[in-house]
Amino acid sequence: MPVPLLDISIHDDVLLTQIEQGLLSAVRSSNFIGGDTIERFLREFADYCGAQSCIPVANGTDALVLALRGFGIGPGDEVITVPYTFIATAEAVTLVGATLRFVDIHPKYYTMDPTLIEKALTPKTKAIIPVHLYGQPAQMDPIMDVARRHNVRVIEDAAQAHGAEYNGRRVGSLGDAACFSFYPTKNLGGFGDGGAVVSNSAELIRRIAQLANHGRAKQYFHDVEGTNSRLDVIQAVALLAKLKRIDAWNQRRRDIALRYTQVLRQSAFISPPEVASTSQHVFHLYCVETPHRDSLIQFLNDHGIGNGVYYPLPLHLQPAYVRYRHKRGDFPMSERAAERILALPMYPDLTDEQVDEVCRRLAQFSPKVIKLRP
């Protein structure tokens, strides 16, 4: 039985009908940018995150860039983040003209190791961007403690963690601001690109909203130079409909993850992901760790089980960041993860039969019986 790594098709007829009706209404009204639908989404998403304010933007990368700009971060400033993440996290820092400072990840959770932050701080440090990787929140209490003692802003990269919780609070309400992506594959995904910044600072959101709309104070009058970064109504229609389902979908992800983990606890070759006691993981990705990754990939491929590598080369070793002159060995936990992590099928519409098939194959795996193809 083939099991894809991901399937983002909408199989719920009720949900699809709701979205179709919303899209038809938008087309008939010719209201594609701004308006009541956008206002409703920003209110509902802020409420969902437990934050006071939200500004939807064009994509998750813009969300990070605009959050940094909203805090006035730019040339001459430094921002701390991790090298084991999608490049957008780091790109945002350099796009505003700031300098990247990397700290390594926790060996069990793959999120920022709070014990390493203090050493990376300099008088130029203006912000820390912890990444809630794969759907697990970073260890926010110790991160916030360091940030508060040094008067540094914290911007959550929550692109993979819609609905995740840390110590009973949802991501988006933990730092000074949080940035989300609504790319179609996310736990809350639209029909194209989209993103948002949420914060408990209404003034920050006001500044970001101005920057996202060409820096204008009113039509044709511009206090600052901004950009064009807006969520369109088509995306908002889909996101509003899906927002009502996300908690149920996240619970289904956790149920699937539990099934996988129960099998992998018996494996001598594959380690399941560790969930921190502080976390309510939402398993955007279910990533295992194994020193036998190539063998496991071949085995899964041979049996029609989808899989994927996230991320094969940490950012400090990417050609794009050669100017920082990092070398292999500088961030050993990130390098280890890049060499050993593999994602298994994970999405809410996986059937019990498909989950059973994945579990059956995982239980069968042994690198001793796999001969790698040339």
KATAVEN-V993595 format. One record per pair of residues at least 12 apart in sequence whose ideal C-beta (glycine too) atoms are under 8 Angstrom apart, sorted by the first residue. I is the first residue (numbers start at 0). GAP is how many residues later the second one is. Records with the same first field share a line. If there is no record, write none. Layout:
I = GAP + GAP
This chain:
0 = 303 + 352 + 353 + 356
1 = 302 + 303 + 304
2 = 301 + 302 + 303 + 342 + 347 + 351 + 354 + 355
3 = 302 + 341
4 = 301 + 302 + 303 + 338 + 339 + 340 + 341
5 = 179 + 300 + 339 + 340 + 341
6 = 340 + 342 + 343
7 = 176 + 177 + 181 + 339
8 = 340
10 = 338
11 = 233
14 = 226 + 227 + 230
17 = 223
18 = 218 + 219 + 222
21 = 15 + 215 + 216 + 218 + 219
22 = 211 + 214
25 = 207 + 208 + 211
30 = 202
31 = 200 + 201 + 202
32 = 197 + 199 + 200
33 = 196 + 199
34 = 198
36 = 196 + 199 + 200 + 203
37 = 18 + 193 + 195 + 198
39 = 196 + 200
40 = 15 + 190 + 195 + 198 + 199 + 202
41 = 12 + 13 + 14 + 154
43 = 196 + 199
44 = 135 + 151 + 153 + 194 + 198
45 = 152
47 = 115 + 122 + 124 + 195 + 198
48 = 121 + 122 + 123 + 124 + 129 + 149
49 = 119 + 120 + 122 + 123
50 = 121 + 122 + 127 + 147 + 148 + 149
51 = 147 + 148 + 149 + 150
52 = 145 + 146 + 147 + 148 + 149 + 151 + 152
53 = 142 + 143 + 144 + 145 + 151
54 = 141 + 142 + 150 + 153 + 154 + 157
55 = 138 + 139 + 140 + 174 + 175 + 180
56 = 137 + 138 + 139 + 140 + 151 + 155 + 172 + 173 + 174
57 = 135 + 136 + 137 + 170 + 171 + 172 + 173
58 = 122 + 124 + 134 + 135 + 136 + 170
59 = 28 + 99 + 119 + 120 + 121 + 122 + 123 + 135
60 = 27 + 30 + 31 + 120 + 134
61 = 133 + 150 + 165 + 167
62 = 116 + 117 + 118 + 132 + 133 + 134
63 = 24 + 25 + 27 + 28 + 65 + 91 + 93 + 115
64 = 27 + 30 + 31
65 = 131 + 142 + 145 + 146 + 161 + 163
66 = 25 + 88 + 110 + 112 + 130 + 137 + 141
67 = 24 + 25 + 28 + 30 + 59 + 87
68 = 27 + 139 + 142
69 = 107 + 127 + 134 + 135 + 137 + 138 + 141
70 = 55 + 56 + 82 + 84 + 105 + 106 + 133
72 = 23 + 25 + 53 + 54 + 80
73 = 22 + 23 + 24
74 = 22 + 23
75 = 21 + 22 + 48
76 = 21 + 22 + 47 + 48 + 49 + 50
77 = 20 + 21 + 22 + 23 + 44 + 46 + 47 + 48
78 = 14 + 19 + 20 + 21 + 22 + 46 + 47 + 48 + 49 + 50
79 = 21 + 22 + 23 + 37 + 40 + 41 + 45 + 47 + 48 + 49
80 = 12 + 19 + 20 + 21 + 22 + 31 + 47 + 48 + 49 + 50 + 76
81 = 20 + 21 + 22 + 23 + 29 + 30 + 48 + 49 + 252
82 = 19 + 21 + 231 + 232 + 233 + 234 + 243 + 248 + 251
83 = 20 + 21 + 26 + 49 + 227 + 230 + 231 + 247 + 249 + 250 + 253 + 254
84 = 46 + 48 + 72 + 226 + 230
85 = 73 + 225
86 = 228 + 231 + 233
87 = 71 + 93
88 = 40 + 42 + 68
89 = 225 + 231
91 = 37
92 = 36
97 = 28
98 = 25
99 = 221 + 224
100 = 19 + 21 + 24
101 = 18 + 213 + 214 + 222 + 224 + 228 + 229
102 = 13 + 14 + 16 + 17 + 228
103 = 12 + 227 + 228 + 229 + 230
104 = 28 + 226 + 228 + 229 + 232
105 = 33 + 227
106 = 226 + 229
107 = 166 + 168
108 = 27 + 29 + 30 + 165 + 167 + 170
109 = 23 + 24 + 26 + 177 + 227 + 231
110 = 19 + 20 + 21 + 22 + 25 + 26 + 27 + 28
111 = 16 + 18 + 19 + 26 + 27 + 31
112 = 220
113 = 25 + 28 + 29 + 32
114 = 27
116 = 26 + 29
117 = 28
120 = 25 + 29 + 31
124 = 25 + 27
125 = 26 + 27
126 = 25 + 26 + 27 + 28
127 = 15 + 18 + 19 + 24 + 25 + 26 + 27
128 = 25 + 26 + 27 + 28
129 = 13 + 24 + 26 + 27 + 45
130 = 26 + 28 + 29
131 = 24 + 25 + 26 + 28 + 29 + 32 + 39
132 = 27
133 = 26 + 139 + 147 + 149 + 150 + 151 + 152 + 153 + 176
134 = 25 + 26 + 29 + 52 + 118 + 146 + 147 + 148 + 149 + 150
135 = 25 + 28 + 137 + 139 + 140 + 143 + 145
136 = 24 + 27 + 28 + 29 + 34 + 37 + 139 + 141 + 142 + 143
137 = 18 + 28
138 = 27 + 137 + 139
139 = 14 + 16 + 26 + 27 + 34 + 35
140 = 25 + 26 + 137
143 = 30 + 31
152 = 22 + 23 + 24
153 = 20 + 21 + 22 + 23
154 = 20 + 21 + 22 + 23 + 24
155 = 15 + 16 + 18 + 19 + 21 + 22 + 23
156 = 21 + 22
157 = 13 + 14 + 20 + 21 + 22
158 = 20 + 21 + 22 + 24 + 27 + 36
159 = 21 + 26 + 27 + 124 + 125
160 = 26 + 121 + 123
161 = 18 + 24 + 25 + 26 + 84 + 88 + 120 + 122
162 = 24 + 25 + 83 + 84 + 87 + 119
163 = 86 + 115 + 116 + 117 + 118
164 = 114 + 115
165 = 112 + 113 + 114
166 = 111
171 = 26
172 = 25 + 27
175 = 23 + 25 + 28
176 = 20 + 21 + 22 + 24 + 27
177 = 19 + 20 + 21
178 = 16 + 17 + 18
179 = 15 + 16 + 17 + 18
180 = 13 + 14
181 = 12 + 13 + 14 + 49 + 53 + 57
185 = 98
186 = 59 + 62 + 63 + 66 + 95 + 97
187 = 51 + 54 + 55 + 58
188 = 53
189 = 44 + 45 + 48 + 49
190 = 43 + 44 + 47
191 = 42 + 43
192 = 42
193 = 37 + 38 + 41 + 45
194 = 36
195 = 35
209 = 13 + 14 + 16
210 = 13 + 15 + 16
211 = 14 + 15 + 16 + 17 + 18
212 = 13 + 15 + 17
213 = 12 + 13 + 14
247 = 100
248 = 99
249 = 32 + 33
251 = 96 + 98
252 = 29 + 30 + 31 + 33 + 93 + 94 + 95
253 = 27 + 28 + 29
255 = 27 + 30 + 90 + 94 + 99
256 = 16 + 24 + 26 + 29 + 89
258 = 96 + 100
259 = 12 + 26 + 28 + 84 + 95 + 98 + 99 + 102
260 = 12
262 = 96 + 99 + 100
263 = 24 + 98
265 = 97
266 = 95 + 96 + 98
268 = 21 + 23 + 27 + 96 + 97 + 98
269 = 18 + 19 + 20 + 22 + 26 + 92 + 95
270 = 17 + 18 + 19
271 = 16
272 = 13 + 14 + 15 + 16
282 = 63
283 = 62
284 = 25 + 58 + 61
285 = 57 + 58 + 59 + 60
286 = 23 + 54 + 55 + 56 + 57
287 = 53 + 54 + 55 + 56
288 = 48 + 51 + 52 + 53
289 = 50 + 52
290 = 49
291 = 75 + 78
292 = 16 + 46 + 47 + 48 + 49
293 = 78
294 = 72 + 75 + 77
295 = 46 + 69 + 71 + 74
296 = 12 + 45
297 = 72 + 74 + 75
298 = 62 + 66 + 71
299 = 44 + 61
302 = 58
304 = 39 + 40 + 52 + 53 + 56
305 = 38 + 39
306 = 35 + 36 + 37 + 38
307 = 34 + 35
308 = 32 + 33 + 34
309 = 31 + 33
310 = 27 + 30
311 = 26
312 = 25
313 = 17 + 20 + 21 + 23 + 24
315 = 14 + 15 + 18
316 = 18
343 = 14 + 18
344 = 13
